């Protein structure tokens, strides 16, 4: 499902929105304004090794899952 996280630049609320296709504008559910930006969502994964062991990991927004020393290197913009 295409659920994205957004941040309202006017009132500061973070919220999720189901987005089907290309929406004209995303409207903040609190203040009703359209000054919203799409956030980078956190992700997680599970991996099963050849021996059957399971490992998991996650990457947060911005540089949380990046090995670079600065966002200028990776372009993440989270620093």
MOPAC internal coordinates of N, CA, C and O (Angstrom, degrees):
PM7 1SCF
backbone

  N    0.0000 0     0.00 0     0.00 0    0    0    0
  C    1.4422 1     0.00 0     0.00 0    1    0    0
  C    1.5218 1   109.44 1     0.00 0    2    1    0
  O    1.2310 1   119.66 1   -42.22 1    3    2    1
  N    1.2972 1   118.25 1   137.78 1    3    2    1
  C    1.4637 1   121.03 1  -179.21 1    5    3    2
  C    1.5295 1   112.53 1   -84.59 1    6    5    3
  O    1.2310 1   120.70 1  -104.24 1    7    6    5
  N    1.3195 1   116.27 1    75.76 1    7    6    5
  C    1.4630 1   121.42 1   176.88 1    9    7    6
  C    1.5198 1   107.12 1  -101.35 1   10    9    7
  O    1.2310 1   120.71 1   -54.38 1   11   10    9
  N    1.3345 1   116.25 1   125.62 1   11   10    9
  C    1.4514 1   122.01 1  -177.78 1   13   11   10
  C    1.5168 1   109.94 1  -119.48 1   14   13   11
  O    1.2310 1   121.09 1   -25.20 1   15   14   13
  N    1.3374 1   115.52 1   154.80 1   15   14   13
  C    1.4498 1   121.94 1   176.13 1   17   15   14
  C    1.5243 1   108.57 1   -98.55 1   18   17   15
  O    1.2310 1   121.26 1   -39.86 1   19   18   17
  N    1.3316 1   115.20 1   140.14 1   19   18   17
  C    1.4574 1   121.57 1   179.85 1   21   19   18
  C    1.5161 1   109.98 1  -131.74 1   22   21   19
  O    1.2310 1   121.27 1   -20.91 1   23   22   21
  N    1.3385 1   115.18 1   159.09 1   23   22   21
  C    1.4626 1   122.75 1   176.34 1   25   23   22
  C    1.5228 1   107.60 1  -128.22 1   26   25   23
  O    1.2310 1   120.44 1   -51.24 1   27   26   25
  N    1.3279 1   116.76 1   128.76 1   27   26   25
  C    1.4593 1   121.18 1   177.46 1   29   27   26
  C    1.5246 1   108.04 1   -85.28 1   30   29   27
  O    1.2310 1   120.28 1   -58.87 1   31   30   29
  N    1.3117 1   117.07 1   121.13 1   31   30   29
  C    1.4634 1   122.02 1  -179.82 1   33   31   30
  C    1.5235 1   112.18 1   -73.31 1   34   33   31
  O    1.2310 1   120.05 1   161.89 1   35   34   33
  N    1.3346 1   117.51 1   -18.11 1   35   34   33
  C    1.4633 1   120.46 1  -178.45 1   37   35   34
  C    1.5268 1   112.69 1   -86.15 1   38   37   35
  O    1.2310 1   119.92 1   130.42 1   39   38   37
  N    1.3387 1   117.76 1   -49.58 1   39   38   37
  C    1.4720 1   119.57 1  -176.89 1   41   39   38
  C    1.5247 1   113.50 1  -106.10 1   42   41   39
  O    1.2310 1   119.98 1   168.90 1   43   42   41
  N    1.3485 1   117.65 1   -11.10 1   43   42   41
  C    1.4646 1   120.86 1   176.10 1   45   43   42
  C    1.5170 1   115.68 1    87.50 1   46   45   43
  O    1.2310 1   119.40 1  -176.52 1   47   46   45
  N    1.3201 1   118.75 1     3.48 1   47   46   45
  C    1.4657 1   120.41 1  -178.24 1   49   47   46
  C    1.5223 1   111.29 1   -77.27 1   50   49   47
  O    1.2310 1   120.77 1   -40.91 1   51   50   49
  N    1.3330 1   116.12 1   139.09 1   51   50   49
  C    1.4624 1   123.29 1   170.30 1   53   51   50
  C    1.5241 1   106.72 1  -100.31 1   54   53   51
  O    1.2310 1   120.43 1   -44.65 1   55   54   53
  N    1.3318 1   116.79 1   135.35 1   55   54   53
  C    1.4548 1   120.50 1  -178.69 1   57   55   54
  C    1.5136 1   110.23 1  -150.81 1   58   57   55
  O    1.2310 1   120.73 1   -16.16 1   59   58   57
  N    1.3377 1   116.21 1   163.84 1   59   58   57
  C    1.4619 1   123.01 1   177.72 1   61   59   58
  C    1.5171 1   109.04 1  -106.96 1   62   61   59
  O    1.2310 1   121.01 1   -32.30 1   63   62   61
  N    1.3151 1   115.67 1   147.70 1   63   62   61
  C    1.4597 1   120.94 1  -179.29 1   65   63   62
  C    1.5265 1   109.12 1  -141.69 1   66   65   63
  O    1.2310 1   120.53 1   -46.48 1   67   66   65
  N    1.3256 1   116.60 1   133.52 1   67   66   65
  C    1.4543 1   122.32 1   173.47 1   69   67   66
  C    1.5184 1   106.99 1   -78.55 1   70   69   67
  O    1.2310 1   119.97 1   -59.59 1   71   70   69
  N    1.3237 1   117.66 1   120.41 1   71   70   69
  C    1.4597 1   121.64 1  -175.84 1   73   71   70
  C    1.5260 1   108.80 1  -117.45 1   74   73   71
  O    1.2310 1   120.88 1   -64.51 1   75   74   73
  N    1.3102 1   115.92 1   115.49 1   75   74   73
  C    1.4553 1   122.24 1   177.36 1   77   75   74
  C    1.5174 1   108.00 1  -108.15 1   78   77   75
  O    1.2310 1   119.92 1   -62.20 1   79   78   77
  N    1.3111 1   117.75 1   117.80 1   79   78   77
  C    1.4606 1   120.89 1  -177.21 1   81   79   78
  C    1.5204 1   110.60 1    76.00 1   82   81   79
  O    1.2310 1   120.73 1    26.99 1   83   82   81
  N    1.3139 1   116.20 1  -153.01 1   83   82   81
  C    1.4657 1   121.55 1   178.36 1   85   83   82
  C    1.5162 1   109.24 1  -105.86 1   86   85   83
  O    1.2310 1   120.18 1   -73.83 1   87   86   85
  N    1.3320 1   117.26 1   106.17 1   87   86   85
  C    1.4600 1   119.53 1  -178.78 1   89   87   86
  C    1.5348 1   111.34 1   -72.93 1   90   89   87
  O    1.2310 1   120.80 1   -31.48 1   91   90   89
  N    1.3165 1   116.07 1   148.52 1   91   90   89
  C    1.4656 1   120.59 1   175.33 1   93   91   90
  C    1.5278 1   109.40 1   -63.80 1   94   93   91
  O    1.2310 1   120.51 1   121.03 1   95   94   93
  N    1.3244 1   116.63 1   -58.97 1   95   94   93
  C    1.4624 1   122.54 1  -179.28 1   97   95   94
  C    1.5221 1   109.13 1  -143.17 1   98   97   95
  O    1.2310 1   120.74 1   -33.06 1   99   98   97
  N    1.3238 1   116.18 1   146.94 1   99   98   97
  C    1.4534 1   121.88 1   173.07 1  101   99   98
  C    1.5247 1   106.47 1   -98.31 1  102  101   99
  O    1.2310 1   120.57 1   -50.21 1  103  102  101
  N    1.3229 1   116.52 1   129.79 1  103  102  101
  C    1.4616 1   121.93 1  -177.12 1  105  103  102
  C    1.5169 1   109.61 1  -107.64 1  106  105  103
  O    1.2310 1   120.35 1   -47.52 1  107  106  105
  N    1.3324 1   116.94 1   132.48 1  107  106  105
  C    1.4594 1   122.49 1   178.35 1  109  107  106
  C    1.5274 1   109.58 1   -66.77 1  110  109  107
  O    1.2310 1   119.70 1   -49.49 1  111  110  109
  N    1.3439 1   118.19 1   130.51 1  111  110  109
  C    1.4607 1   120.47 1  -179.21 1  113  111  110
  C    1.5310 1   112.91 1   -70.36 1  114  113  111
  O    1.2310 1   119.57 1   161.57 1  115  114  113
  N    1.3429 1   118.42 1   -18.43 1  115  114  113
  C    1.4650 1   120.62 1  -179.97 1  117  115  114
  C    1.5242 1   112.43 1   -87.94 1  118  117  115
  O    1.2310 1   120.39 1   123.61 1  119  118  117
  N    1.3402 1   116.85 1   -56.39 1  119  118  117
  C    1.4679 1   119.98 1  -173.19 1  121  119  118
  C    1.5249 1   113.36 1  -100.33 1  122  121  119
  O    1.2310 1   119.93 1   168.04 1  123  122  121
  N    1.3559 1   117.74 1   -11.96 1  123  122  121
  C    1.4571 1   121.00 1   177.45 1  125  123  122
  C    1.5231 1   114.81 1    77.14 1  126  125  123
  O    1.2310 1   120.09 1  -172.23 1  127  126  125
  N    1.3178 1   117.44 1     7.77 1  127  126  125
  C    1.4635 1   120.36 1  -179.53 1  129  127  126
  C    1.5208 1   110.78 1   -90.26 1  130  129  127
  O    1.2310 1   120.83 1   -17.77 1  131  130  129
  N    1.3176 1   116.02 1   162.23 1  131  130  129
  C    1.4669 1   122.29 1  -176.52 1  133  131  130
  C    1.5187 1   113.33 1  -103.25 1  134  133  131
  O    1.2310 1   119.73 1  -164.84 1  135  134  133
  N    1.3226 1   118.12 1    15.16 1  135  134  133
  C    1.4585 1   122.33 1  -177.81 1  137  135  134
  C    1.5324 1   109.59 1   -89.34 1  138  137  135
  O    1.2310 1   120.70 1  -113.95 1  139  138  137
  N    1.3401 1   116.27 1    66.05 1  139  138  137
  C    1.4645 1   122.22 1  -174.88 1  141  139  138
  C    1.5220 1   110.25 1  -117.56 1  142  141  139
  O    1.2310 1   121.30 1   -33.08 1  143  142  141
  N    1.3330 1   115.12 1   146.92 1  143  142  141
  C    1.4561 1   120.41 1   176.18 1  145  143  142
  C    1.5205 1   109.44 1  -121.56 1  146  145  143
  O    1.2310 1   121.13 1   -35.30 1  147  146  145
  N    1.3268 1   115.44 1   144.70 1  147  146  145
  C    1.4590 1   121.81 1   178.14 1  149  147  146
  C    1.5184 1   108.80 1   -76.92 1  150  149  147
  O    1.2310 1   120.14 1   -46.84 1  151  150  149
  N    1.3259 1   117.34 1   133.16 1  151  150  149
  C    1.4573 1   122.81 1   179.72 1  153  151  150
  C    1.5197 1   110.68 1   -97.40 1  154  153  151
  O    1.2310 1   120.85 1   -23.23 1  155  154  153
  N    1.3128 1   115.98 1   156.77 1  155  154  153
  C    1.4539 1   121.33 1   173.71 1  157  155  154
  C    1.5216 1   106.82 1   -81.17 1  158  157  155
  O    1.2310 1   120.30 1   -59.43 1  159  158  157
  N    1.3145 1   117.03 1   120.57 1  159  158  157
  C    1.4583 1   121.93 1  -177.83 1  161  159  158
  C    1.5185 1   111.32 1   -80.16 1  162  161  159
  O    1.2310 1   121.28 1   -30.99 1  163  162  161
  N    1.3228 1   115.15 1   149.01 1  163  162  161
  C    1.4566 1   120.36 1   174.31 1  165  163  162
  C    1.5226 1   108.83 1   -71.98 1  166  165  163
  O    1.2310 1   120.38 1   -29.25 1  167  166  165
  N    1.3085 1   116.88 1   150.75 1  167  166  165
  C    1.4583 1   120.42 1   178.50 1  169  167  166
  C    1.5182 1   109.74 1  -132.02 1  170  169  167
  O    1.2310 1   121.04 1   -17.36 1  171  170  169
  N    1.3052 1   115.62 1   162.64 1  171  170  169
  C    1.4620 1   120.21 1   176.97 1  173  171  170
  C    1.5181 1   108.72 1  -144.56 1  174  173  171
  O    1.2310 1   120.95 1   -16.56 1  175  174  173
  N    1.3276 1   115.78 1   163.44 1  175  174  173
  C    1.4588 1   119.80 1  -179.13 1  177  175  174
  C    1.5106 1   110.42 1  -149.34 1  178  177  175
  O    1.2310 1   120.90 1   -21.56 1  179  178  177
  N    1.3197 1   115.87 1   158.44 1  179  178  177
  C    1.4546 1   124.03 1   172.97 1  181  179  178
  C    1.5091 1   107.70 1  -128.19 1  182  181  179
  O    1.2310 1   120.71 1   -41.70 1  183  182  181
  N    1.3087 1   116.24 1   138.30 1  183  182  181
  C    1.4513 1   121.02 1  -178.76 1  185  183  182
  C    1.5224 1   108.98 1  -133.19 1  186  185  183
  O    1.2310 1   120.68 1   -44.17 1  187  186  185
  N    1.3136 1   116.30 1   135.83 1  187  186  185
  C    1.4564 1   120.72 1   179.14 1  189  187  186
  C    1.5218 1   108.45 1  -108.69 1  190  189  187
  O    1.2310 1   121.13 1   -57.57 1  191  190  189
  N    1.3205 1   115.45 1   122.43 1  191  190  189
  C    1.4532 1   120.89 1  -179.02 1  193  191  190
  C    1.5179 1   112.41 1   -79.32 1  194  193  191
  O    1.2310 1   120.71 1    -8.07 1  195  194  193
  N    1.3159 1   116.26 1   171.93 1  195  194  193
  C    1.4658 1   122.26 1  -179.29 1  197  195  194
  C    1.5346 1   111.65 1   -61.58 1  198  197  195
  O    1.2310 1   120.64 1   150.84 1  199  198  197
  N    1.3387 1   116.38 1   -29.16 1  199  198  197
  C    1.4561 1   120.27 1  -179.77 1  201  199  198
  C    1.5274 1   112.77 1   -86.39 1  202  201  199
  O    1.2310 1   120.27 1  -177.47 1  203  202  201
  N    1.3553 1   117.10 1     2.53 1  203  202  201
  C    1.4561 1   120.91 1   178.21 1  205  203  202
  C    1.5188 1   113.92 1    92.39 1  206  205  203
  O    1.2310 1   120.34 1   173.58 1  207  206  205
  N    1.3521 1   116.95 1    -6.42 1  207  206  205
  C    1.4577 1   118.83 1   179.51 1  209  207  206
  C    1.5262 1   110.06 1   -72.64 1  210  209  207
  O    1.2310 1   121.27 1   -31.54 1  211  210  209
  N    1.3137 1   115.17 1   148.46 1  211  210  209
  C    1.4593 1   121.06 1  -179.01 1  213  211  210
  C    1.5231 1   109.62 1  -112.17 1  214  213  211
  O    1.2310 1   120.78 1   -45.74 1  215  214  213
  N    1.3210 1   116.12 1   134.26 1  215  214  213
  C    1.4536 1   121.23 1   174.64 1  217  215  214
  C    1.5174 1   107.94 1  -122.06 1  218  217  215
  O    1.2310 1   120.98 1   -25.83 1  219  218  217
  N    1.3049 1   115.74 1   154.17 1  219  218  217
  C    1.4585 1   119.56 1   177.53 1  221  219  218
  C    1.5091 1   108.84 1  -137.22 1  222  221  219
  O    1.2310 1   121.18 1   -18.96 1  223  222  221
  N    1.2940 1   115.36 1   161.04 1  223  222  221
  C    1.4515 1   120.83 1   178.08 1  225  223  222
  C    1.4977 1   109.38 1  -159.87 1  226  225  223
  O    1.2310 1   121.30 1    -9.11 1  227  226  225
  N    1.3177 1   115.11 1   170.89 1  227  226  225
  C    1.4488 1   119.47 1   177.63 1  229  227  226
  C    1.5067 1   109.23 1  -150.38 1  230  229  227
  O    1.2310 1   121.50 1   -22.15 1  231  230  229
  N    1.3100 1   114.74 1   157.85 1  231  230  229
  C    1.4552 1   121.61 1   176.94 1  233  231  230
  C    1.5120 1   107.25 1  -129.09 1  234  233  231
  O    1.2310 1   120.56 1   -52.75 1  235  234  233
  N    1.2961 1   116.53 1   127.25 1  235  234  233
  C    1.4611 1   120.65 1   179.07 1  237  235  234
  C    1.5048 1   111.60 1   -83.85 1  238  237  235
  O    1.2310 1   120.78 1     4.31 1  239  238  237
  N    1.3049 1   116.12 1  -175.69 1  239  238  237
  C    1.4479 1   121.27 1   178.18 1  241  239  238
  C    1.5126 1   110.43 1   -67.58 1  242  241  239
  O    1.2310 1   121.00 1   -24.31 1  243  242  241
  N    1.3052 1   115.69 1   155.69 1  243  242  241
  C    1.4528 1   120.73 1   176.83 1  245  243  242
  C    1.5061 1   111.35 1    67.06 1  246  245  243
  O    1.2310 1   120.44 1    49.46 1  247  246  245
  N    1.3264 1   116.76 1  -130.54 1  247  246  245
  C    1.4605 1   121.97 1  -174.76 1  249  247  246
  C    1.5264 1   113.18 1   -88.34 1  250  249  247
  O    1.2310 1   118.86 1  -171.41 1  251  250  249
  N    1.3173 1   119.79 1     8.59 1  251  250  249
  C    1.4517 1   121.71 1  -177.52 1  253  251  250
  C    1.5177 1   114.11 1   -56.38 1  254  253  251
  O    1.2310 1   119.47 1   145.02 1  255  254  253
  N    1.3166 1   118.62 1   -34.98 1  255  254  253
  C    1.4500 1   121.65 1  -178.97 1  257  255  254
  C    1.5104 1   112.72 1  -107.97 1  258  257  255
  O    1.2310 1   120.16 1  -164.28 1  259  258  257
  N    1.3223 1   117.30 1    15.72 1  259  258  257
  C    1.4530 1   122.22 1  -174.98 1  261  259  258
  C    1.5203 1   110.59 1  -104.30 1  262  261  259
  O    1.2310 1   120.25 1   -39.04 1  263  262  261
  N    1.3043 1   117.12 1   140.96 1  263  262  261
  C    1.4584 1   121.53 1   179.36 1  265  263  262
  C    1.5212 1   112.46 1   -88.90 1  266  265  263
  O    1.2310 1   119.83 1   174.16 1  267  266  265
  N    1.3191 1   117.92 1    -5.84 1  267  266  265
  C    1.4677 1   121.22 1  -179.51 1  269  267  266
  C    1.5235 1   110.06 1   -69.01 1  270  269  267
  O    1.2310 1   120.27 1   -23.62 1  271  270  269
  N    1.3213 1   117.09 1   156.38 1  271  270  269
  C    1.4609 1   121.39 1   179.42 1  273  271  270
  C    1.5142 1   112.53 1   -87.26 1  274  273  271
  O    1.2310 1   119.61 1   165.98 1  275  274  273
  N    1.3209 1   118.35 1   -14.02 1  275  274  273
  C    1.4630 1   120.23 1   175.73 1  277  275  274
  C    1.5252 1   109.37 1  -152.17 1  278  277  275
  O    1.2310 1   120.80 1   -23.22 1  279  278  277
  N    1.3316 1   116.07 1   156.78 1  279  278  277
  C    1.4678 1   120.09 1  -179.77 1  281  279  278
  C    1.5315 1   111.38 1   -69.54 1  282  281  279
  O    1.2310 1   120.19 1   160.75 1  283  282  281
  N    1.3241 1   117.23 1   -19.25 1  283  282  281
  C    1.4631 1   119.65 1   175.79 1  285  283  282
  C    1.5271 1   109.82 1   -63.67 1  286  285  283
  O    1.2310 1   120.78 1   152.32 1  287  286  285
  N    1.3306 1   116.12 1   -27.68 1  287  286  285
  C    1.4617 1   121.30 1  -179.93 1  289  287  286
  C    1.5252 1   111.87 1   -77.34 1  290  289  287
  O    1.2310 1   121.23 1   133.36 1  291  290  289
  N    1.3522 1   115.25 1   -46.64 1  291  290  289
  C    1.4723 1   118.61 1  -174.89 1  293  291  290
  C    1.5167 1   113.77 1  -100.06 1  294  293  291
  O    1.2310 1   119.52 1   164.16 1  295  294  293
  N    1.3259 1   118.52 1   -15.84 1  295  294  293
  C    1.4554 1   121.23 1   179.67 1  297  295  294
  C    1.5116 1   114.16 1    79.02 1  298  297  295
  O    1.2310 1   119.99 1  -165.90 1  299  298  297
  N    1.3418 1   117.62 1    14.10 1  299  298  297
  C    1.4545 1   120.81 1  -177.16 1  301  299  298
  C    1.5070 1   114.69 1   -69.23 1  302  301  299
  O    1.2310 1   119.19 1   147.66 1  303  302  301
  N    1.3034 1   119.15 1   -32.34 1  303  302  301
  C    1.4498 1   122.35 1   178.58 1  305  303  302
  C    1.5121 1   115.24 1    74.75 1  306  305  303
  O    1.2310 1   118.83 1  -171.59 1  307  306  305
  N    1.3240 1   119.84 1     8.41 1  307  306  305
  C    1.4587 1   121.58 1  -177.29 1  309  307  306
  C    1.5078 1   114.63 1   -91.00 1  310  309  307
  O    1.2310 1   119.23 1   173.30 1  311  310  309
  N    1.3034 1   119.07 1    -6.70 1  311  310  309
  C    1.4773 1   121.06 1  -178.13 1  313  311  310
  C    1.5035 1   111.47 1   -88.88 1  314  313  311
  O    1.2310 1   120.10 1   180.00 1  315  314  313

